[in-house]
Amino acid sequence: MSKVQSHNLTKKHDSAIPLLPLRDLGRWTLDLGLLFLLVCFSQVSAQENRCVLKLAELPDSPALFGFRTGMTMEQVKVRVPQIVFGKANEFGVAQTSISPDFDSRFDKASFAGIRTISLDFLDNRLTSIWLGHDNTYKWQTVPEYVQGISQALRLPNGWNPWKTRGQRLDCADFEITLTMLGEGPSFRIVDTGVARIIAARRQAKEELDSAAEEETGAEIVGDKQAKVYYTEGCQRKKVINETNLVVFATVEEAEKAGFKLARDCQ
């Protein structure tokens, strides 16, 4: 290839690459810088608004009507002597509700603006508080409630949209949700560690149930003549005559019937 041809080819390739005017290049660089600053600002703002509070750090507040997560059932009973607790299930969870607005046994003055209160317990400790308000409560909209409860509990501005018209705040070991329900707003604060505890207990129970099913399904074969039984997987040296064959559901059942474990299985 001659020098002229090489020069023309290089020139052709160079002309295919568009060059930005200096003023456009500067504007493009400025736009990237602004974008970078906005991203950094958003990250810093998100970190500042992130709620790192723990339940133990929340102050007592009239907005919770004398309740606080972590209270024992006895302490709740002192607050509401008329309350009746539900029976705890196999995982230690119990639930109960009161309706001061409908039940004449309750002092409505101490539950002003409250329609219903639902409480959840784990191992006799209060883990969830749900407050359902009527249309006389002082905070009538979700934004008003967010502002009011944030001041009452000293919460950071880290609220996010939740469902259709609600707001949610996720903190270190609890979450708060606010929404409109019926005539007024509803508020719920939940100990988020409880879900993990219940899930672990449920898994442990499933494993125990599975092991029990396997044990129940194991074949316990007995020899009526020799009065011995063979467990599942035990190698029998001789075939038991059909007339002497008996099957037990468990080892306990075999031994209760007077059978002993065969030497081959020991």
TORZA-29710 format. One line per 2 residues: number of its first residue (from 0); for each residue y, z, x of N, C-alpha, C. Coordinates in nm, 2 decimals, decimal comma. Example, Ala and Ser with C-alpha at 12.3 -4.5 7.8 and 13.67 -1.06 7.14 Angstrom:
REM residues 2
0) -0,57 0,78 1,32 -0,45 0,78 1,23 -0,33 0,78 1,32  -0,22 0,71 1,28 -0,11 0,71 1,37 0,00 0,79 1,29
***
This chain:
REM residues 266
0) -0,12 0,00 0,09 0,00 0,00 0,00 0,12 0,00 0,09  0,22 -0,09 0,06 0,34 -0,10 0,14 0,43 0,01 0,11
2) 0,53 0,04 0,20 0,63 0,14 0,18 0,71 0,12 0,05  0,74 -0,01 0,02 0,82 -0,04 -0,10 0,74 0,00 -0,23
4) 0,61 -0,04 -0,22 0,52 0,00 -0,34 0,51 0,15 -0,36  0,49 0,22 -0,25 0,48 0,36 -0,25 0,61 0,43 -0,31
6) 0,72 0,37 -0,26 0,85 0,42 -0,31 0,87 0,40 -0,46  0,83 0,28 -0,51 0,85 0,25 -0,65 0,76 0,34 -0,74
8) 0,63 0,36 -0,69 0,54 0,45 -0,76 0,59 0,59 -0,78  0,64 0,64 -0,66 0,70 0,78 -0,67 0,82 0,79 -0,76
10) 0,90 0,68 -0,76 1,02 0,68 -0,84 0,98 0,67 -0,99  0,87 0,60 -1,02 0,82 0,59 -1,15 0,77 0,72 -1,21
12) 0,70 0,80 -1,13 0,65 0,93 -1,17 0,76 1,03 -1,18  0,86 1,02 -1,10 0,97 1,11 -1,11 1,05 1,09 -1,23
14) 1,06 0,97 -1,27 1,14 0,94 -1,39 1,07 0,98 -1,52  0,94 1,00 -1,51 0,86 1,04 -1,63 0,88 1,19 -1,66
16) 0,93 1,27 -1,56 0,95 1,41 -1,58 1,09 1,44 -1,63  1,11 1,49 -1,76 1,25 1,51 -1,81 1,31 1,62 -1,74
18) 1,44 1,61 -1,71 1,51 1,71 -1,64 1,62 1,76 -1,74  1,62 1,90 -1,75 1,72 1,96 -1,84 1,86 1,96 -1,77
20) 1,96 1,93 -1,85 2,10 1,95 -1,79 2,12 2,10 -1,75  2,21 2,12 -1,66 2,23 2,25 -1,61 2,27 2,35 -1,72
22) 2,36 2,30 -1,81 2,40 2,39 -1,92 2,28 2,43 -2,01  2,19 2,33 -2,04 2,07 2,37 -2,12 1,97 2,46 -2,05
24) 1,96 2,44 -1,92 1,87 2,52 -1,84 1,92 2,67 -1,84  2,05 2,68 -1,83 2,11 2,81 -1,83 2,09 2,88 -1,97
26) 2,11 2,80 -2,08 2,09 2,86 -2,21 1,94 2,90 -2,23  1,85 2,81 -2,18 1,71 2,84 -2,19 1,67 2,97 -2,12
28) 1,73 2,99 -2,00 1,70 3,11 -1,92 1,76 3,23 -1,99  1,88 3,22 -2,05 1,94 3,33 -2,13 1,86 3,37 -2,25
30) 1,80 3,27 -2,32 1,72 3,29 -2,43 1,60 3,37 -2,39  1,53 3,34 -2,28 1,42 3,41 -2,24 1,45 3,55 -2,20
32) 1,57 3,57 -2,14 1,61 3,71 -2,10 1,63 3,79 -2,23  1,70 3,73 -2,33 1,72 3,81 -2,45 1,59 3,84 -2,52
34) 1,49 3,75 -2,52 1,36 3,78 -2,58 1,29 3,89 -2,51  1,30 3,89 -2,37 1,24 3,99 -2,29 1,30 4,13 -2,33
36) 1,43 4,13 -2,34 1,50 4,26 -2,37 1,46 4,31 -2,51  1,45 4,22 -2,61 1,41 4,26 -2,74 1,27 4,31 -2,74
38) 1,18 4,25 -2,67 1,04 4,30 -2,66 1,03 4,44 -2,60  1,11 4,46 -2,49 1,11 4,59 -2,43 1,17 4,70 -2,52
40) 1,28 4,66 -2,59 1,35 4,75 -2,68 1,25 4,79 -2,80  1,17 4,69 -2,85 1,08 4,72 -2,96 0,97 4,82 -2,91
42) 0,92 4,80 -2,79 0,82 4,89 -2,73 0,87 5,03 -2,71  0,99 5,04 -2,66 1,05 5,17 -2,63 1,08 5,24 -2,77
44) 1,13 5,16 -2,86 1,16 5,22 -2,99 1,03 5,27 -3,06  0,92 5,19 -3,05 0,79 5,23 -3,11 0,74 5,36 -3,05
46) 0,75 5,37 -2,92 0,70 5,49 -2,85 0,79 5,61 -2,89  0,92 5,59 -2,90 1,00 5,70 -2,94 0,98 5,75 -3,08
48) 0,94 5,66 -3,17 0,92 5,69 -3,31 0,77 5,74 -3,34  0,68 5,72 -3,24 0,54 5,75 -3,26 0,53 5,90 -3,28
50) 0,46 5,94 -3,38 0,45 6,09 -3,41 0,33 6,15 -3,33  0,37 6,24 -3,24 0,27 6,31 -3,16 0,26 6,46 -3,21
52) 0,31 6,49 -3,32 0,30 6,63 -3,37 0,16 6,66 -3,41  0,13 6,79 -3,40 0,00 6,84 -3,45 0,02 6,93 -3,57
54) -0,08 6,95 -3,65 -0,07 7,03 -3,77 -0,02 7,17 -3,73  -0,07 7,23 -3,62 -0,02 7,36 -3,59 0,12 7,37 -3,55
56) 0,19 7,26 -3,53 0,33 7,26 -3,49 0,42 7,24 -3,61  0,36 7,21 -3,73 0,45 7,19 -3,85 0,50 7,32 -3,90
58) 0,62 7,33 -3,94 0,68 7,45 -3,99 0,64 7,48 -4,13  0,64 7,61 -4,17 0,62 7,64 -4,32 0,74 7,58 -4,39
60) 0,71 7,53 -4,51 0,82 7,46 -4,59 0,80 7,48 -4,73  0,91 7,51 -4,81 0,90 7,51 -4,95 0,85 7,38 -5,02
62) 0,86 7,27 -4,94 0,81 7,15 -4,99 0,66 7,14 -5,01  0,59 7,23 -4,95 0,44 7,24 -4,96 0,40 7,35 -5,06
64) 0,50 7,41 -5,12 0,47 7,51 -5,23 0,37 7,62 -5,19  0,39 7,67 -5,07 0,31 7,78 -5,02 0,18 7,75 -4,96
66) 0,14 7,62 -4,96 0,01 7,58 -4,90 0,03 7,53 -4,76  -0,07 7,54 -4,68 -0,07 7,49 -4,54 -0,21 7,46 -4,50
68) -0,23 7,34 -4,43 -0,36 7,31 -4,39 -0,41 7,41 -4,29  -0,54 7,45 -4,30 -0,59 7,55 -4,21 -0,61 7,69 -4,28
70) -0,54 7,70 -4,40 -0,56 7,82 -4,48 -0,70 7,85 -4,52  -0,74 7,97 -4,52 -0,87 8,00 -4,58 -0,87 8,00 -4,73
72) -0,99 8,00 -4,79 -0,99 8,01 -4,93 -0,93 8,14 -4,98  -0,95 8,25 -4,91 -0,90 8,38 -4,95 -0,75 8,37 -4,95
74) -0,69 8,31 -4,85 -0,54 8,30 -4,84 -0,49 8,21 -4,96  -0,56 8,10 -4,99 -0,52 8,02 -5,11 -0,53 8,10 -5,23
76) -0,63 8,19 -5,24 -0,65 8,27 -5,36 -0,54 8,37 -5,38  -0,48 8,42 -5,27 -0,37 8,51 -5,27 -0,25 8,43 -5,33
78) -0,23 8,30 -5,29 -0,12 8,22 -5,33 -0,14 8,19 -5,48  -0,26 8,15 -5,52 -0,29 8,12 -5,66 -0,41 8,20 -5,71
80) -0,39 8,32 -5,76 -0,50 8,40 -5,81 -0,59 8,33 -5,92  -0,53 8,24 -5,99 -0,60 8,18 -6,10 -0,70 8,07 -6,06
82) -0,69 8,03 -5,93 -0,76 7,91 -5,88 -0,91 7,94 -5,88  -0,99 7,84 -5,91 -1,14 7,84 -5,91 -1,18 7,73 -5,81
84) -1,26 7,77 -5,71 -1,31 7,68 -5,61 -1,44 7,61 -5,65  -1,45 7,48 -5,62 -1,57 7,41 -5,64 -1,67 7,45 -5,54
86) -1,80 7,43 -5,57 -1,91 7,46 -5,48 -1,91 7,36 -5,36  -1,93 7,41 -5,24 -1,93 7,32 -5,13 -2,06 7,24 -5,13
88) -2,05 7,11 -5,08 -2,17 7,02 -5,08 -2,24 7,05 -4,95  -2,34 6,97 -4,92 -2,43 6,99 -4,81 -2,36 6,97 -4,67
90) -2,24 6,91 -4,68 -2,17 6,89 -4,55 -2,05 7,00 -4,53  -2,05 7,09 -4,63 -1,94 7,20 -4,62 -1,81 7,16 -4,68
92) -1,81 7,05 -4,76 -1,69 7,01 -4,83 -1,68 7,07 -4,97  -1,56 7,12 -5,00 -1,54 7,17 -5,14 -1,40 7,12 -5,19
94) -1,39 7,11 -5,32 -1,27 7,05 -5,37 -1,23 7,13 -5,50  -1,10 7,14 -5,52 -1,05 7,20 -5,65 -0,91 7,14 -5,68
96) -0,87 7,16 -5,81 -0,74 7,11 -5,85 -0,68 7,22 -5,95  -0,55 7,22 -5,95 -0,48 7,30 -6,05 -0,37 7,21 -6,12
98) -0,34 7,25 -6,24 -0,24 7,17 -6,31 -0,13 7,26 -6,37  -0,04 7,31 -6,29 0,06 7,40 -6,34 0,14 7,35 -6,46
100) 0,16 7,22 -6,47 0,24 7,17 -6,58 0,16 7,18 -6,72  0,03 7,18 -6,71 -0,05 7,19 -6,84 -0,11 7,32 -6,87
102) -0,14 7,40 -6,76 -0,21 7,52 -6,77 -0,11 7,64 -6,79  -0,11 7,71 -6,90 -0,02 7,82 -6,93 -0,04 7,94 -6,84
104) -0,15 7,95 -6,77 -0,18 8,06 -6,68 -0,09 8,06 -6,56  -0,03 7,95 -6,53 0,05 7,93 -6,40 0,19 7,95 -6,43
106) 0,26 8,01 -6,33 0,41 8,03 -6,34 0,47 7,89 -6,30  0,53 7,83 -6,40 0,58 7,69 -6,38 0,71 7,70 -6,29
108) 0,77 7,81 -6,29 0,89 7,83 -6,21 0,86 7,81 -6,06  0,74 7,86 -6,02 0,71 7,86 -5,88 0,64 7,72 -5,84
110) 0,62 7,64 -5,94 0,57 7,51 -5,92 0,66 7,40 -5,99  0,79 7,42 -5,97 0,88 7,33 -6,04 0,86 7,19 -5,99
112) 0,85 7,09 -6,08 0,84 6,95 -6,05 0,70 6,91 -6,01  0,60 7,00 -6,03 0,46 6,97 -5,99 0,38 6,95 -6,12
114) 0,31 6,84 -6,12 0,22 6,81 -6,23 0,07 6,85 -6,19  0,02 6,82 -6,08 -0,11 6,85 -6,03 -0,12 6,87 -5,88
116) -0,20 6,97 -5,84 -0,23 6,99 -5,70 -0,38 6,98 -5,68  -0,42 6,90 -5,58 -0,56 6,89 -5,54 -0,58 6,94 -5,40
118) -0,68 7,02 -5,38 -0,70 7,08 -5,24 -0,84 7,05 -5,20  -0,86 7,01 -5,07 -0,99 6,99 -5,01 -1,02 7,09 -4,90
120) -1,14 7,13 -4,89 -1,18 7,24 -4,79 -1,30 7,19 -4,71  -1,30 7,23 -4,59 -1,42 7,21 -4,51 -1,45 7,35 -4,44
122) -1,57 7,40 -4,47 -1,61 7,53 -4,41 -1,51 7,64 -4,45  -1,46 7,63 -4,58 -1,37 7,73 -4,64 -1,23 7,72 -4,58
124) -1,20 7,61 -4,51 -1,06 7,59 -4,46 -0,99 7,47 -4,53  -0,87 7,49 -4,56 -0,79 7,39 -4,63 -0,77 7,27 -4,54
126) -0,81 7,15 -4,57 -0,79 7,03 -4,49 -0,71 6,92 -4,55  -0,68 6,93 -4,68 -0,61 6,82 -4,74 -0,53 6,88 -4,86
128) -0,40 6,84 -4,87 -0,32 6,89 -4,98 -0,26 6,77 -5,05  -0,28 6,75 -5,18 -0,22 6,64 -5,26 -0,14 6,70 -5,37
130) -0,01 6,66 -5,37 0,08 6,70 -5,47 0,13 6,59 -5,56  0,10 6,60 -5,68 0,15 6,50 -5,78 0,27 6,55 -5,86
132) 0,38 6,49 -5,84 0,50 6,53 -5,90 0,53 6,47 -6,04  0,62 6,53 -6,12 0,66 6,47 -6,24 0,80 6,42 -6,22
134) 0,86 6,37 -6,33 0,99 6,31 -6,32 1,11 6,40 -6,31  1,08 6,53 -6,29 1,19 6,63 -6,27 1,20 6,67 -6,13
136) 1,12 6,62 -6,04 1,12 6,67 -5,90 1,25 6,61 -5,83  1,29 6,68 -5,73 1,42 6,65 -5,67 1,42 6,52 -5,59
138) 1,30 6,48 -5,54 1,29 6,35 -5,47 1,21 6,25 -5,57  1,28 6,16 -5,62 1,22 6,07 -5,73 1,18 5,94 -5,68
140) 1,21 5,90 -5,56 1,17 5,77 -5,50 1,10 5,79 -5,37  1,02 5,69 -5,33 0,95 5,71 -5,20 1,05 5,72 -5,08
142) 1,16 5,64 -5,08 1,26 5,66 -4,97 1,32 5,80 -4,97  1,35 5,85 -5,09 1,41 5,98 -5,10 1,31 6,09 -5,05
144) 1,18 6,07 -5,08 1,08 6,16 -5,04 1,06 6,16 -4,89  1,06 6,03 -4,83 1,05 6,02 -4,69 1,16 6,09 -4,62
146) 1,28 6,08 -4,66 1,39 6,14 -4,60 1,38 6,30 -4,61  1,35 6,34 -4,74 1,34 6,48 -4,76 1,23 6,55 -4,69
148) 1,11 6,50 -4,69 1,00 6,56 -4,63 1,01 6,55 -4,47  1,07 6,45 -4,42 1,09 6,44 -4,28 1,18 6,55 -4,23
150) 1,29 6,58 -4,31 1,37 6,69 -4,27 1,30 6,83 -4,29  1,23 6,84 -4,40 1,16 6,97 -4,42 1,05 7,00 -4,32
152) 0,98 6,90 -4,27 0,87 6,92 -4,18 0,91 6,88 -4,04  1,03 6,84 -4,02 1,08 6,79 -3,88 0,99 6,68 -3,83
154) 0,98 6,58 -3,91 0,89 6,46 -3,87 0,98 6,35 -3,81  0,92 6,28 -3,71 0,99 6,17 -3,65 1,00 6,05 -3,75
156) 1,09 5,95 -3,71 1,10 5,83 -3,80 1,00 5,73 -3,76  0,87 5,76 -3,79 0,76 5,66 -3,75 0,69 5,62 -3,87
158) 0,75 5,61 -3,99 0,68 5,57 -4,11 0,66 5,43 -4,12  0,55 5,39 -4,18 0,51 5,25 -4,20 0,47 5,22 -4,34
160) 0,49 5,09 -4,39 0,45 5,06 -4,53 0,30 5,09 -4,55  0,27 5,14 -4,67 0,14 5,17 -4,71 0,11 5,12 -4,85
162) 0,01 5,04 -4,87 -0,03 4,98 -5,00 0,10 4,91 -5,05  0,12 4,92 -5,19 0,22 4,83 -5,25 0,36 4,89 -5,23
164) 0,38 5,02 -5,27 0,51 5,08 -5,26 0,52 5,21 -5,18  0,41 5,23 -5,10 0,41 5,36 -5,03 0,45 5,36 -4,89
166) 0,45 5,47 -4,83 0,48 5,49 -4,68 0,38 5,58 -4,62  0,34 5,56 -4,50 0,25 5,65 -4,43 0,30 5,68 -4,29
168) 0,26 5,80 -4,25 0,30 5,85 -4,11 0,17 5,90 -4,05  0,14 5,84 -3,93 0,02 5,88 -3,86 0,06 5,96 -3,74
170) 0,01 6,08 -3,73 0,04 6,17 -3,62 -0,08 6,21 -3,54  -0,07 6,31 -3,45 -0,17 6,34 -3,35 -0,31 6,37 -3,42
172) -0,30 6,46 -3,52 -0,43 6,51 -3,58 -0,41 6,51 -3,73  -0,31 6,44 -3,79 -0,30 6,44 -3,93 -0,22 6,32 -3,98
174) -0,23 6,29 -4,11 -0,15 6,17 -4,16 -0,09 6,22 -4,29  0,02 6,16 -4,33 0,09 6,18 -4,45 0,11 6,05 -4,52
176) 0,07 6,05 -4,65 0,10 5,93 -4,73 0,18 5,96 -4,85  0,27 5,87 -4,89 0,36 5,89 -5,00 0,35 5,76 -5,09
178) 0,35 5,78 -5,22 0,35 5,67 -5,31 0,40 5,71 -5,45  0,42 5,62 -5,53 0,45 5,65 -5,67 0,33 5,64 -5,76
180) 0,31 5,75 -5,84 0,19 5,76 -5,92 0,24 5,81 -6,06  0,22 5,73 -6,16 0,26 5,78 -6,30 0,41 5,80 -6,31
182) 0,45 5,92 -6,35 0,59 5,95 -6,37 0,67 5,98 -6,24  0,60 6,01 -6,14 0,67 6,06 -6,02 0,60 6,03 -5,89
184) 0,66 6,07 -5,78 0,60 6,05 -5,65 0,48 6,14 -5,62  0,39 6,10 -5,53 0,28 6,18 -5,49 0,28 6,19 -5,34
186) 0,24 6,31 -5,29 0,24 6,34 -5,15 0,10 6,39 -5,11  0,05 6,34 -4,99 -0,07 6,39 -4,94 -0,07 6,41 -4,79
188) -0,11 6,52 -4,74 -0,13 6,55 -4,60 -0,27 6,58 -4,57  -0,33 6,51 -4,47 -0,47 6,52 -4,44 -0,50 6,55 -4,30
190) -0,59 6,64 -4,27 -0,64 6,67 -4,13 -0,73 6,55 -4,10  -0,69 6,47 -4,01 -0,77 6,35 -3,98 -0,90 6,38 -3,90
192) -0,91 6,49 -3,84 -1,03 6,53 -3,76 -1,15 6,56 -3,85  -1,12 6,59 -3,98 -1,22 6,63 -4,07 -1,32 6,51 -4,10
194) -1,27 6,39 -4,11 -1,35 6,27 -4,13 -1,45 6,26 -4,02  -1,42 6,28 -3,90 -1,51 6,27 -3,79 -1,62 6,38 -3,80
196) -1,58 6,50 -3,83 -1,68 6,61 -3,85 -1,78 6,58 -3,96  -1,73 6,53 -4,07 -1,82 6,50 -4,18 -1,91 6,38 -4,15
198) -1,86 6,28 -4,08 -1,94 6,17 -4,04 -2,05 6,21 -3,94  -2,02 6,30 -3,85 -2,12 6,35 -3,76 -2,23 6,43 -3,83
200) -2,19 6,51 -3,93 -2,28 6,59 -4,00 -2,37 6,50 -4,09  -2,31 6,39 -4,15 -2,39 6,30 -4,23 -2,49 6,22 -4,14
202) -2,45 6,18 -4,02 -2,54 6,11 -3,93 -2,65 6,21 -3,89  -2,62 6,33 -3,86 -2,73 6,43 -3,82 -2,83 6,45 -3,93
204) -2,78 6,46 -4,06 -2,87 6,47 -4,17 -2,96 6,35 -4,19  -2,90 6,23 -4,17 -2,98 6,11 -4,19 -3,09 6,10 -4,08
206) -3,06 6,15 -3,96 -3,16 6,15 -3,85 -3,27 6,25 -3,88  -3,23 6,37 -3,94 -3,33 6,47 -3,97 -3,42 6,42 -4,09
208) -3,36 6,35 -4,19 -3,43 6,30 -4,30 -3,53 6,19 -4,26  -3,48 6,11 -4,17 -3,57 6,00 -4,11 -3,69 6,06 -4,04
210) -3,66 6,16 -3,96 -3,77 6,22 -3,88 -3,87 6,29 -3,98  -3,82 6,35 -4,08 -3,91 6,42 -4,18 -3,99 6,32 -4,25
212) -3,94 6,20 -4,29 -4,01 6,10 -4,35 -4,12 6,04 -4,26  -4,09 6,03 -4,13 -4,19 5,98 -4,04 -4,31 6,08 -4,03
214) -4,27 6,21 -4,02 -4,37 6,31 -4,01 -4,46 6,32 -4,14  -4,39 6,31 -4,25 -4,47 6,31 -4,38 -4,56 6,19 -4,39
216) -4,51 6,08 -4,34 -4,59 5,96 -4,35 -4,71 5,95 -4,25  -4,71 6,04 -4,15 -4,82 6,04 -4,05 -4,95 6,08 -4,11
218) -5,06 6,01 -4,07 -5,19 6,03 -4,12 -5,26 6,15 -4,06  -5,29 6,25 -4,14 -5,37 6,36 -4,10 -5,51 6,35 -4,16
220) -5,61 6,32 -4,08 -5,74 6,29 -4,13 -5,83 6,41 -4,09  -5,91 6,46 -4,19 -6,00 6,57 -4,17 -6,14 6,53 -4,19
222) -6,23 6,61 -4,12 -6,37 6,60 -4,13 -6,43 6,72 -4,20  -6,47 6,70 -4,33 -6,52 6,81 -4,41 -6,63 6,89 -4,35
224) -6,72 6,81 -4,28 -6,84 6,87 -4,23 -6,81 6,96 -4,10  -6,72 6,90 -4,02 -6,69 6,97 -3,89 -6,57 7,07 -3,91
226) -6,50 7,06 -4,03 -6,39 7,14 -4,06 -6,28 7,13 -3,95  -6,25 7,00 -3,91 -6,15 6,98 -3,81 -6,06 6,86 -3,86
228) -5,94 6,86 -3,81 -5,85 6,75 -3,85 -5,80 6,67 -3,73  -5,76 6,55 -3,75 -5,71 6,46 -3,64 -5,57 6,42 -3,68
230) -5,48 6,44 -3,58 -5,34 6,39 -3,61 -5,32 6,24 -3,58  -5,21 6,19 -3,63 -5,18 6,05 -3,61 -5,18 6,01 -3,46
232) -5,25 5,91 -3,42 -5,25 5,87 -3,28 -5,36 5,94 -3,19  -5,43 6,04 -3,25 -5,54 6,10 -3,18 -5,66 6,02 -3,18
234) -5,72 6,00 -3,07 -5,84 5,91 -3,05 -5,96 5,98 -3,10  -6,02 5,94 -3,21 -6,14 6,01 -3,25 -6,26 5,95 -3,18
236) -6,35 6,03 -3,14 -6,47 5,98 -3,06 -6,58 5,93 -3,16  -6,57 5,97 -3,28 -6,67 5,92 -3,37 -6,61 5,89 -3,51
238) -6,67 5,80 -3,58 -6,62 5,76 -3,71 -6,66 5,86 -3,81  -6,57 5,91 -3,89 -6,60 6,01 -4,00 -6,67 5,94 -4,11
240) -6,78 6,00 -4,15 -6,85 5,95 -4,27 -6,75 5,95 -4,39  -6,76 5,85 -4,48 -6,67 5,85 -4,59 -6,68 5,97 -4,68
242) -6,80 6,02 -4,69 -6,82 6,14 -4,78 -6,76 6,26 -4,73  -6,74 6,26 -4,59 -6,68 6,38 -4,53 -6,53 6,36 -4,50
244) -6,47 6,25 -4,53 -6,34 6,21 -4,50 -6,24 6,27 -4,60  -6,13 6,34 -4,55 -6,03 6,39 -4,63 -5,89 6,37 -4,56
246) -5,79 6,34 -4,64 -5,66 6,31 -4,59 -5,56 6,42 -4,64  -5,48 6,47 -4,54 -5,38 6,57 -4,57 -5,24 6,51 -4,55
248) -5,15 6,57 -4,62 -5,01 6,52 -4,61 -4,94 6,57 -4,49  -4,98 6,70 -4,45 -4,92 6,76 -4,33 -5,02 6,85 -4,26
250) -4,98 6,88 -4,14 -5,07 6,97 -4,06 -5,09 7,11 -4,13  -4,98 7,15 -4,18 -4,98 7,28 -4,25 -5,08 7,28 -4,37
252) -5,08 7,17 -4,44 -5,18 7,16 -4,55 -5,32 7,16 -4,50  -5,35 7,10 -4,39 -5,48 7,09 -4,33 -5,53 7,23 -4,29
254) -5,44 7,30 -4,22 -5,48 7,43 -4,17 -5,49 7,53 -4,28  -5,41 7,52 -4,39 -5,42 7,60 -4,50 -5,55 7,59 -4,57
256) -5,61 7,47 -4,56 -5,74 7,44 -4,62 -5,85 7,49 -4,53  -5,82 7,54 -4,42 -5,93 7,60 -4,33 -5,97 7,50 -4,22
258) -5,90 7,39 -4,20 -5,93 7,30 -4,09 -5,86 7,33 -3,96  -5,92 7,30 -3,85 -5,86 7,33 -3,72 -5,84 7,20 -3,65
260) -5,75 7,20 -3,56 -5,72 7,07 -3,48 -5,84 7,04 -3,39  -5,88 6,91 -3,40 -6,00 6,87 -3,32 -5,97 6,88 -3,17
262) -6,07 6,90 -3,09 -6,06 6,92 -2,95 -6,00 6,79 -2,89  -6,04 6,67 -2,94 -5,99 6,55 -2,89 -5,84 6,53 -2,90
264) -5,78 6,61 -2,99 -5,63 6,60 -3,01 -5,56 6,71 -2,93  -5,63 6,80 -2,87 -5,56 6,91 -2,80 -5,52 6,87 -2,66
***
